[in-house]
Structure formats: C-alpha cells, structure tokens
Amino acid sequence: MCGLFGIHAPGRDVARVSYFGLFALQHRGQESAGIAVSDAGRLTALRDMGLVTQVFDEQKLRGLHGEIAIGHTRYSTTGSSQWANAQPLVQHGSVRTIALGHNGNLTNAGVLREELAAAGHRLGTTADSEVIAALVANDPAPLDDAVAAAIAKLEGAFSVVALSEGKLLAFRDPHGFRPLCIGRLGDDWVVASETCALDLVGAEVEREVQPGELVVVDEHGLRAVEVVPVANGGSLCIFEFFYLARPDSRLSGVEVHGARVRMGERLAQEAPVAADLVLPIPDSGTPAAIGFSRALGVPFSEGLIKNRYVGRTFIEPDQGLREQGIKLKFNPLAEVRGKRIVAVDDSIVRGNTTRQIVQMLFDAGAAEVHVRISSPPVIGQCFYGIDFADPDELIASGKTVEEIRDHIGATSLAYLSLEGLQASTRRPESQFCRACLTRDYPTPVPREARKLQFERV
C-alpha cells in the first residue's frame, strides 16, 4: 500500500513532474512522502511525514535539481510510521549509493537483515525496504547484476523504483503482487504504481513492468531484462481490484472502475433485495453501488456524505468529538428516512466502521438497512503489503455471515462470491493472489507477520 513514481527526463523539471505523479498516488499512502533526484549521478533526497502537499512546497521543489527522479508515498506495513522509515531511503553502501522506494512486503526480511548484519552492514531503519537497498549498495558486481542478485534473494512482494549511478531502475517480484507500469512522456520514460499517475503528468501508457523484470533507463534509453521467470503466471493482488487501486487506473489492461461496476451488477444477481434506495459507503463502494442499482433498477443516491479530509490531518479531536465517532467522516441525508436502504461497500475488514454506519442510517430514520459487499469475506492475513496481518482483526475469520450481520446490526448481509469477483475482473484466476479471501498463499509465508518486528525496544 505505497505509491511509486519515477522519471528519466533530461531537460524537464523532474522533481515537479514527480510531485504531480505522487499527488495522483496519494490514495496509496498518506503517512509520509518523498522525492529523490539524481543530478549527474549525485543523489539528493527530501522526505518527511505527511501528505505530498504538506511535505513539498515551491521552494523545496526548486531545490531538487536533476535529470532523474523517484518519488514515494508511504503506508507502513513493516516498520512504524516515523521519519527514519520515510522513503525514498538513501543507502550509502561500500560499493555505491542508491535511493530506493518500495511497495510491498518482504517475507524473508528478518533472515536477510541478519545476513547483512553478520557481513558488517548496519541498517538504520526498521523497514524491510532497506534490506533491498543494502543488498544492491554493497554488492561489488556491476549495477544490473547487483540488482539481479538482490531480486534472486528476496521473497515476498516488491515493486521498486530506484536511482543509482545515474540510472533509473524499476523492478517487480516474480509474482507481480503490486502493480508497476511504464509510460512515455515525449521521448522520456516514466514509471508509476498506477496508470492514473501517468495520465496526470501527460504520459502515454506503454505497458506494465512484468513480474521478475528489471527495467533500466539511462542516456541510451530504456532496456528491460527478465531477471527471474514469472512465478505461476503472476499473482497480482486482487485487493487492488476491489479496494486499493484508483478507479480510473487500469490493471492488467482492465479499467478498475468498470470491474467494480461489474462486481455490483453480479452482486445484485447473487443477492437481490426489495429496496427503495441504493447508496454507496463512499468512496470505494461507489462503483459497485452504481452497478447494483443498475442491475436491480433501484434508484441510486449518495445517501451518505463523506468528509474527505478526515484522516488527512495530524490534529486529534478532543474527547467530545471522538465520541461522535463515525460522524467525523460520514453524515446521512434526510432522504433515507422511511426508506429500505441497500448500503454497498467493497469489503468488511474489522466491522466496526460498518456497524457504526448501519446504526447511523437507522438513527436517520431508515426503515431497513441491507448491507451488500462487493467482495467475498476477508479471512486471511496479508503478507504482501496490505496492512491487516493479525487474523484477530478480521471479523470474517472467526464469524459466519449471520454472526457478522448480527454484529453490524443490519437487516440483511450478503457478500459477492469468489467466482463473481473473479469474473468481474475479466482475467483468469491463475493471474491473481487471492490469499486474503482463500488463505491459499502463492509463496511460503512466515508463521507470523508483525508490523513492528524490527523496532528497537
């Protein structure tokens, strides 16, 4: 759950282009942001806690000169949310210096940290991402070979953008858990987590970085090499399709919004209900609610108005406001009064927010509140970069659908089937990781995954 951006464009203001690229990827991480630039091989990085617009201003962008840049927005999955873990991180190794941004989660980070420490390489952060940088920065082989050797040692999920030796690097793990795409801006090359970032900066989408592929951009142009073979046909995270990715992005050539509308249409076929209004739990539930409304012929209404700035500030509410709970984020419209409501959301992870929304709709006078979820129950830990590692946090891992319905207080509850979700993506099951829905993991996983496992006590 991080956003990556990279550009090789001599003659352009690469820091400014990266700023706008990160702006399009803000949904992938709001804890910290950073940009690193390479000016004739000399690296400079600026990173801090907060949103892209909080970290950067005109003066700071003007100070970042170079012909290559990478950027990162962070949502922490290994390592706490602190300045030292903000990215792009810069690693000064015994062989080279590298700036690196990482999206994903390594499943063998602990083993690799121990190996690096035994070799005398001291790590300064508690994030797994530094392991990747340290492996490349301390390898005496040529840069391409050093990256290839690091990829061969890494396990788990990693989409990476990096700067070293005057080159822009981009690579993905052999399963391709996290997205990464390539675009062209005139004669220049751009890489980004999602196509929406390429759209914003005016780049034409060329293709995706393939699983197991290393892409290098320098003064000679772009070259790509398959470092390791694609594993099992690829395992793109299906959570990207129904929740994480922006709806105007394309994953595996499929527009995310269209896939989510199809999820809602299929959900209406599988779990129809007599109702007066269909409303989304915004924002990620909106496309599926549109599809559900169309399929049943029931009017669509916003119903709930979302304050999109909640969770985007460091100012904590006082106790009185905290007791208002979900009202900090949502407020119902009067039209729900007396109506049979279908509330559509993309998922239920812990269940607390859904329960509060259901109660809010009843308090606003709704006669019935039917909850429809455009994905199957989330029952499995994620070891590949989505921040729900503790199975105790997942309400569906220990409760039946009826028990969840009782917990959230809804009139009825239904989930989209796994088959229905898969069909909505218009891509074969073999191309996805669906472990959060099936507990069928495409790689060996650790017995436990603790976000703060490398924190100093």
ROKOL-257462 format. One line per field, with one value per residue (C-alpha): x, y, z; residue number from 1. Coordinates in Angstrom, 3 decimals. Example, Ala and Ser with C-alpha at 12.3 -4.5 7.8 and 13.67 -1.06 7.14 Angstrom:
2
px (12.300, 13.670)
py (-4.500, -1.060)
pz (7.800, 7.140)
k (1, 2)
END
This chain:
457
px (0.000, 2.524, 2.779, 5.813, 6.843, 9.992, 11.101, 14.172, 13.854, 16.905, 15.692, 12.473, 11.748, 11.742, 11.026, 7.898, 6.678, 7.260, 5.315, 2.253, 2.746, 2.743, -0.309, -2.195, -0.960, -1.809, -4.526, -1.839, -0.232, -0.718, 1.894, 4.961, 6.165, 9.489, 11.357, 14.952, 16.766, 19.944, 21.977, 24.861, 24.938, 24.772, 21.753, 19.627, 16.511, 13.816, 11.261, 9.053, 5.937, 2.582, 0.822, 2.531, 1.196, 2.416, 5.920, 6.609, 6.207, 7.517, 10.791, 11.588, 10.807, 13.056, 15.924, 15.682, 17.709, 18.449, 17.596, 16.161, 13.776, 11.856, 9.033, 7.202, 4.070, 4.090, 1.516, 3.512, 3.271, 6.692, 8.269, 6.470, 5.288, 8.308, 10.676, 13.518, 11.263, 10.043, 11.080, 12.829, 15.566, 19.194, 21.724, 25.442, 26.984, 30.559, 30.235, 27.612, 24.902, 21.298, 17.985, 15.041, 11.276, 9.461, 5.838, 5.114, 6.306, 9.251, 8.571, 12.263, 13.381, 14.418, 16.802, 18.312, 18.786, 20.726, 22.905, 23.641, 24.465, 26.814, 28.584, 29.057, 26.342, 24.452, 20.822, 19.396, 15.647, 13.072, 11.526, 12.067, 12.735, 16.244, 17.253, 16.782, 18.868, 21.626, 21.941, 22.439, 24.619, 27.138, 27.404, 30.709, 29.133, 28.010, 24.743, 22.462, 23.993, 23.772, 20.055, 19.524, 21.326, 19.205, 15.975, 17.035, 17.454, 14.226, 10.999, 7.535, 6.199, 8.332, 7.686, 10.636, 11.861, 15.477, 18.261, 21.934, 24.914, 22.852, 20.247, 16.545, 15.704, 12.320, 11.634, 8.937, 8.974, 8.386, 4.769, 3.932, 1.918, 1.977, 1.364, 4.028, 3.653, 5.728, 4.785, 6.325, 6.356, 7.503, 10.936, 11.251, 10.352, 8.131, 7.224, 4.418, 2.391, -0.796, -1.744, -3.684, -0.319, 0.832, -2.440, -1.996, 1.513, 0.519, 2.417, 1.155, 0.824, 3.242, 2.951, 3.358, 6.686, 6.470, 6.844, 10.511, 11.603, 14.271, 13.859, 16.834, 16.632, 19.765, 21.124, 20.854, 17.132, 15.138, 16.182, 14.464, 15.573, 13.805, 15.878, 13.781, 10.943, 7.346, 6.120, 2.933, 1.714, 1.743, -0.155, -1.487, -3.212, -6.962, -7.450, -6.079, -9.075, -11.875, -10.390, -6.885, -6.321, -7.872, -10.972, -9.534, -6.445, -6.028, -4.690, -3.656, -5.338, -8.684, -10.225, -10.762, -13.995, -15.596, -14.580, -16.102, -19.365, -19.491, -18.937, -22.009, -24.071, -23.061, -23.768, -27.304, -27.815, -26.494, -28.167, -31.132, -33.285, -36.523, -35.415, -36.161, -32.610, -29.120, -26.361, -22.594, -20.361, -18.006, -15.674, -14.554, -18.098, -19.426, -18.778, -20.240, -23.288, -23.795, -23.715, -26.051, -28.527, -28.486, -28.944, -31.930, -33.484, -33.487, -32.667, -29.064, -28.411, -25.319, -27.212, -24.055, -21.910, -18.232, -15.845, -12.804, -10.386, -10.780, -7.656, -5.663, -4.621, -2.361, -4.757, -6.602, -10.232, -10.995, -12.897, -16.281, -15.695, -14.211, -17.449, -19.198, -17.175, -18.111, -19.850, -16.414, -16.318, -19.930, -23.262, -26.562, -29.001, -32.640, -33.895, -33.020, -35.874, -38.578, -36.723, -35.491, -31.791, -29.150, -25.702, -22.956, -19.303, -16.237, -15.259, -15.643, -12.301, -12.834, -16.546, -16.550, -16.996, -19.757, -21.601, -21.459, -22.695, -25.621, -26.595, -26.251, -28.642, -31.185, -30.816, -31.520, -34.850, -34.071, -36.732, -34.349, -30.592, -29.404, -25.617, -24.099, -20.344, -18.753, -16.071, -16.037, -15.287, -11.697, -10.442, -6.674, -3.645, -1.777, 1.983, 2.429, 1.795, -1.787, -1.965, -4.068, -1.654, -3.365, -6.143, -7.831, -8.509, -10.520, -14.136, -14.873, -12.017, -13.969, -17.626, -20.274, -22.093, -25.108, -22.919, -21.365, -24.852, -25.823, -22.611, -23.143, -26.891, -28.002, -31.384, -29.537, -25.968, -24.566, -21.136, -20.157, -18.997, -15.361, -16.475, -18.433, -15.462, -13.132, -15.494, -15.785, -12.036, -12.234, -8.900, -8.192, -7.869, -4.301, -3.108, -4.108, -3.178, -6.476, -4.979, -6.885, -10.081, -8.934, -5.857, -4.176, -0.791, 1.325, 4.615, 5.885, 4.877, 6.221, 4.385, 3.562, 3.975, 4.360, 4.466, 6.830, 9.047, 12.264, 11.532, 14.109, 12.729)
py (0.000, 2.583, 4.782, 4.774, 7.174, 7.546, 9.629, 9.926, 13.210, 15.424, 18.957, 18.583, 19.662, 16.052, 16.917, 18.854, 16.069, 13.590, 15.807, 15.645, 11.928, 11.370, 13.596, 11.104, 8.249, 9.831, 7.223, 4.540, 6.100, 9.176, 8.739, 10.190, 11.342, 11.925, 12.651, 11.812, 13.287, 12.364, 15.250, 13.858, 10.891, 12.957, 11.988, 14.369, 13.294, 15.196, 13.251, 13.964, 12.891, 13.916, 14.299, 15.249, 18.812, 19.034, 17.794, 19.845, 23.480, 25.637, 26.452, 22.811, 21.645, 24.350, 22.961, 19.485, 19.602, 16.665, 14.706, 11.660, 11.460, 8.925, 9.526, 7.588, 7.886, 5.528, 3.412, 1.415, -2.385, -3.214, -0.596, 2.119, 5.429, 7.606, 9.871, 7.332, 4.937, 7.538, 6.933, 7.176, 5.998, 6.629, 3.866, 4.711, 1.295, 0.094, -0.032, 2.523, 4.874, 4.101, 5.888, 3.493, 3.379, 0.101, -1.042, -4.445, -6.586, -8.986, -12.328, -13.084, -9.642, -10.978, -13.547, -11.023, -8.420, -10.974, -11.845, -8.187, -7.542, -10.549, -9.069, -5.783, -3.772, -1.754, -0.872, 2.427, 1.833, -0.706, -1.073, -4.134, -1.854, -1.009, -4.638, -4.253, -1.080, -2.583, -5.688, -3.576, -0.889, -3.385, -5.784, -5.380, -6.621, -4.172, -2.424, -4.542, -7.742, -6.470, -5.770, -9.174, -10.876, -8.976, -9.940, -13.591, -13.357, -11.503, -13.302, -11.819, -8.694, -5.909, -3.329, -0.935, 2.299, 3.318, 5.704, 4.755, 5.561, 7.991, 5.363, 4.939, 1.393, -0.302, -3.939, -6.300, -9.581, -12.703, -12.941, -9.318, -8.791, -4.986, -3.048, -1.068, 0.395, 2.193, 5.327, 7.615, 11.403, 12.535, 10.950, 10.444, 7.463, 7.356, 4.539, 4.568, 2.301, 3.067, 4.400, 7.297, 8.904, 8.605, 10.196, 13.160, 14.029, 13.574, 10.338, 7.662, 4.228, 1.804, -1.391, -2.915, -3.889, -7.664, -9.856, -10.711, -7.974, -5.298, -2.050, 0.315, 3.812, 5.844, 8.171, 5.326, 4.838, 2.034, -1.578, -4.437, -7.911, -10.841, -11.435, -14.288, -16.153, -15.207, -17.375, -19.358, -16.943, -13.983, -13.174, -9.616, -8.734, -8.959, -6.472, -3.861, -4.548, -4.231, -1.661, -0.216, 0.999, 4.242, 3.573, 5.455, 3.222, 0.146, -3.108, -5.844, -3.754, -3.633, -0.368, -0.684, 1.337, -0.896, -4.012, -2.621, -1.747, -5.351, -6.538, -4.592, -5.962, -9.526, -8.923, -7.797, -11.039, -13.157, -11.305, -9.193, -7.358, -5.341, -1.775, 1.898, 3.304, 2.021, 4.062, 3.578, 3.709, 6.207, 6.341, 2.819, 1.405, 3.835, 1.950, -1.294, 0.606, 2.037, -1.485, -2.846, -0.011, -0.534, -4.284, -4.085, -0.922, 0.677, 4.405, 5.317, 8.047, 9.298, 8.958, 9.339, 12.442, 11.857, 14.407, 13.577, 15.445, 13.224, 11.172, 13.747, 15.863, 15.471, 17.363, 14.945, 15.652, 16.247, 13.667, 15.176, 14.979, 11.483, 10.299, 11.386, 8.586, 7.938, 11.320, 12.851, 11.059, 10.477, 12.237, 10.824, 12.770, 13.236, 11.189, 7.914, 8.444, 5.802, 4.066, 0.498, 1.113, -1.027, 0.123, -1.161, -1.350, -3.040, -5.023, -5.515, -5.935, -5.309, -4.497, -1.558, 1.156, -0.794, -1.256, 2.482, 3.346, 0.933, 2.455, 5.961, 5.107, 3.668, 6.779, 8.881, 7.050, 4.263, 1.530, -1.253, -1.349, -4.146, -4.365, -5.737, -6.289, -6.424, -8.928, -12.222, -12.230, -11.233, -14.161, -14.383, -12.434, -10.466, -10.963, -8.977, -5.343, -4.792, -3.697, -6.425, -9.003, -10.018, -12.582, -11.374, -8.094, -9.831, -10.216, -12.814, -15.100, -16.190, -15.415, -16.685, -14.274, -14.370, -13.624, -10.684, -9.440, -9.564, -7.755, -4.871, -4.717, -4.877, -6.109, -8.461, -9.018, -10.659, -10.890, -11.313, -14.837, -15.525, -16.685, -13.478, -11.339, -13.214, -12.959, -9.196, -8.727, -10.426, -12.045, -15.698, -16.869, -18.028, -14.402, -13.341, -13.649, -14.220, -15.347, -12.791, -14.465, -18.098, -18.482, -20.106, -18.332, -18.342, -18.309, -19.725, -17.328, -16.758, -18.144, -14.616, -11.169, -8.337, -4.827, -3.649, -6.742, -4.789, -1.922, -1.286, -1.974)
pz (0.000, -1.175, -4.241, -6.538, -9.275, -11.378, -14.358, -16.554, -18.447, -19.038, -19.667, -17.660, -14.083, -12.896, -9.253, -10.232, -12.516, -9.673, -7.273, -9.507, -10.078, -6.323, -5.994, -8.189, -5.976, -2.620, -2.032, -1.755, 1.315, 3.493, 6.237, 4.526, 1.123, -0.542, -3.771, -4.643, -7.649, -9.499, -10.896, -12.965, -10.609, -7.392, -5.267, -3.218, -1.301, 0.523, 2.575, 5.552, 7.389, 5.961, 2.640, -0.607, -0.300, 3.308, 2.555, -0.590, -1.497, -4.319, -2.570, -1.795, -5.321, -6.784, -4.719, -6.268, -9.484, -11.739, -14.831, -12.991, -10.030, -7.997, -5.538, -2.828, -0.706, 2.295, 4.051, 6.577, 6.617, 8.080, 10.336, 12.251, 10.864, 11.650, 9.744, 9.602, 7.666, 5.169, 1.572, -0.823, 1.516, 0.600, 1.243, 1.196, 0.686, 0.382, -3.424, -4.447, -3.211, -4.065, -3.474, -3.357, -2.936, -2.235, -2.410, -0.905, 1.976, 2.175, 3.854, 4.489, 5.692, 9.103, 7.621, 5.222, 7.969, 9.995, 6.994, 6.316, 9.969, 10.023, 6.998, 8.865, 7.133, 9.710, 8.929, 10.133, 9.758, 10.917, 7.453, 5.285, 2.293, 3.496, 3.005, -0.759, -0.877, 1.288, -0.887, -4.026, -2.425, -1.050, -3.991, -5.903, -9.142, -11.861, -11.007, -13.210, -11.861, -8.268, -8.695, -10.299, -7.406, -4.881, -6.660, -6.507, -2.715, -1.946, -1.071, -0.879, -2.581, -4.018, -6.686, -6.591, -8.168, -7.564, -8.577, -8.738, -10.929, -13.000, -13.891, -13.176, -12.108, -11.792, -10.961, -9.658, -7.795, -9.915, -8.712, -9.566, -6.370, -6.582, -9.811, -11.669, -15.162, -17.774, -19.700, -22.279, -21.938, -25.357, -25.693, -21.928, -19.760, -16.678, -14.269, -11.706, -9.453, -11.368, -14.776, -13.194, -12.333, -15.945, -17.066, -14.732, -15.972, -19.616, -20.264, -22.637, -21.076, -22.753, -20.733, -17.295, -15.770, -15.991, -12.893, -12.433, -14.860, -14.355, -16.311, -16.610, -18.098, -18.819, -21.508, -24.024, -23.439, -21.847, -21.697, -19.909, -18.950, -17.331, -14.209, -12.848, -14.578, -13.883, -10.994, -11.643, -14.298, -11.889, -8.700, -8.882, -5.587, -6.111, -3.239, -5.668, -7.926, -5.395, -3.000, -3.247, -6.810, -8.010, -10.159, -13.153, -13.243, -15.424, -14.002, -16.438, -19.131, -17.278, -16.077, -12.336, -12.286, -14.890, -12.966, -9.766, -11.542, -12.792, -9.219, -8.159, -11.042, -10.215, -6.527, -7.399, -9.318, -6.461, -3.555, -4.730, -2.205, -2.248, -1.558, -2.199, -2.433, -3.166, -1.608, -1.510, 1.505, -0.133, -1.792, -2.636, -2.552, -5.168, -8.455, -7.082, -5.800, -9.297, -10.735, -8.047, -8.664, -12.437, -12.210, -9.835, -11.259, -7.782, -7.565, -6.670, -4.114, -2.351, 0.924, 2.985, 2.571, 3.289, 4.745, 2.625, 4.885, 7.933, 8.426, 6.470, 9.456, 12.469, 14.749, 17.036, 18.005, 21.666, 23.687, 22.934, 19.187, 19.448, 20.994, 17.796, 16.184, 12.611, 12.264, 11.827, 8.492, 7.345, 7.611, 6.232, 4.069, 5.068, 2.110, 3.868, 6.318, 5.986, 3.144, 2.687, 2.104, 0.426, 1.597, -0.717, 0.311, -1.148, 1.954, 5.683, 7.445, 11.155, 11.090, 13.494, 10.874, 9.108, 12.394, 13.105, 9.609, 9.880, 13.227, 11.787, 8.950, 11.387, 13.576, 10.484, 10.081, 7.616, 7.801, 6.751, 6.121, 3.852, 3.539, 0.341, -0.007, -3.474, -2.437, -0.556, 3.215, 4.055, 6.125, 5.582, 6.726, 4.068, 3.950, 0.742, 1.608, 2.793, 6.419, 8.000, 9.314, 12.556, 11.977, 15.166, 13.332, 10.606, 11.654, 8.956, 10.034, 13.104, 12.376, 9.986, 7.678, 10.005, 13.025, 11.165, 10.225, 13.894, 14.893, 12.459, 13.150, 9.509, 8.303, 5.937, 4.780, 1.640, 0.043, -3.593, -4.359, -5.199, -8.648, -9.151, -8.131, -10.443, -13.400, -12.853, -13.384, -16.793, -16.003, -15.125, -11.548, -12.258, -12.578, -9.051, -5.419, -3.578, -0.257, 1.841, 0.600, 0.490, 2.755, -0.267, -0.395, -3.565, -1.607, 1.693, 4.460, 7.981, 10.982, 11.983, 10.474, 12.936, 11.556, 14.283, 14.402, 13.796, 16.192, 18.868, 22.328)
k (1, 2, 3, 4, 5, 6, 7, 8, 9, 10, 11, 12, 13, 14, 15, 16, 17, 18, 19, 20, 21, 22, 23, 24, 25, 26, 27, 28, 29, 30, 31, 32, 33, 34, 35, 36, 37, 38, 39, 40, 41, 42, 43, 44, 45, 46, 47, 48, 49, 50, 51, 52, 53, 54, 55, 56, 57, 58, 59, 60, 61, 62, 63, 64, 65, 66, 67, 68, 69, 70, 71, 72, 73, 74, 75, 76, 77, 78, 79, 80, 81, 82, 83, 84, 85, 86, 87, 88, 89, 90, 91, 92, 93, 94, 95, 96, 97, 98, 99, 100, 101, 102, 103, 104, 105, 106, 107, 108, 109, 110, 111, 112, 113, 114, 115, 116, 117, 118, 119, 120, 121, 122, 123, 124, 125, 126, 127, 128, 129, 130, 131, 132, 133, 134, 135, 136, 137, 138, 139, 140, 141, 142, 143, 144, 145, 146, 147, 148, 149, 150, 151, 152, 153, 154, 155, 156, 157, 158, 159, 160, 161, 162, 163, 164, 165, 166, 167, 168, 169, 170, 171, 172, 173, 174, 175, 176, 177, 178, 179, 180, 181, 182, 183, 184, 185, 186, 187, 188, 189, 190, 191, 192, 193, 194, 195, 196, 197, 198, 199, 200, 201, 202, 203, 204, 205, 206, 207, 208, 209, 210, 211, 212, 213, 214, 215, 216, 217, 218, 219, 220, 221, 222, 223, 224, 225, 226, 227, 228, 229, 230, 231, 232, 233, 234, 235, 236, 237, 238, 239, 240, 241, 242, 243, 244, 245, 246, 247, 248, 249, 250, 251, 252, 253, 254, 255, 256, 257, 258, 259, 260, 261, 262, 263, 264, 265, 266, 267, 268, 269, 270, 271, 272, 273, 274, 275, 276, 277, 278, 279, 280, 281, 282, 283, 284, 285, 286, 287, 288, 289, 290, 291, 292, 293, 294, 295, 296, 297, 298, 299, 300, 301, 302, 303, 304, 305, 306, 307, 308, 309, 310, 311, 312, 313, 314, 315, 316, 317, 318, 319, 320, 321, 322, 323, 324, 325, 326, 327, 328, 329, 330, 331, 332, 333, 334, 335, 336, 337, 338, 339, 340, 341, 342, 343, 344, 345, 346, 347, 348, 349, 350, 351, 352, 353, 354, 355, 356, 357, 358, 359, 360, 361, 362, 363, 364, 365, 366, 367, 368, 369, 370, 371, 372, 373, 374, 375, 376, 377, 378, 379, 380, 381, 382, 383, 384, 385, 386, 387, 388, 389, 390, 391, 392, 393, 394, 395, 396, 397, 398, 399, 400, 401, 402, 403, 404, 405, 406, 407, 408, 409, 410, 411, 412, 413, 414, 415, 416, 417, 418, 419, 420, 421, 422, 423, 424, 425, 426, 427, 428, 429, 430, 431, 432, 433, 434, 435, 436, 437, 438, 439, 440, 441, 442, 443, 444, 445, 446, 447, 448, 449, 450, 451, 452, 453, 454, 455, 456, 457)
END
